Amino acid sequence: MIQKSFDAIYKKDIDALIDDSVHESKTLEYKETLPGNAGVAWASRTHA
């Protein structure tokens, strides 16, 4: 699990979960897109 606030999570953190084969659970759910404006904010951070 990622022990960071949402604002501190970057694409590399999500990639690490996938690379480590971390499965979805009650507290982790992978989404292809984020709802509302969250997707725009996330997209601007994925290159960090």
N, C-alpha and C positions, 0 to 999 in steps of 0.2 A: 504494500500500500504506500501511497505517496504521503509523506508526513510534512506537507507544506500547505500554506493557504492557497486558495484558487489563483490569486494574482501572481503567485510565485511558481506556478506550474507551466512548463514549456513543452513543446512537442517532443523534445528529447526524453522528457520524463515519461510521457505516454508510450513512446517507442520502446523504452526500457521495460515497461510492463508487458508489452506484447512480446518483445524478445525473450523475456524471462518466463513466458507462457503463463502469466497470471490470468486466471479465469475470472469471469464476472461473478459477483457475489451480492449479498444483501447491501454492501456498501460500495460496490464498484460495478458500474454499468457502462460499457463502451457505446458511444453514439457516433454515427457517421457525420451528423451535423448537429450544431447546437441551436437551441431555440432562440428566436428573436435576435436582438443585437449582440448577444453573447458570441455568436459565430463570427461576426465582423471583428470584434475585439480579439478573439482567439486567432483568427487568420492573420492579423497584423503582428502577432507575437510568434508565429510558427517558425520564423526565420532566425530567431535569436539563438 
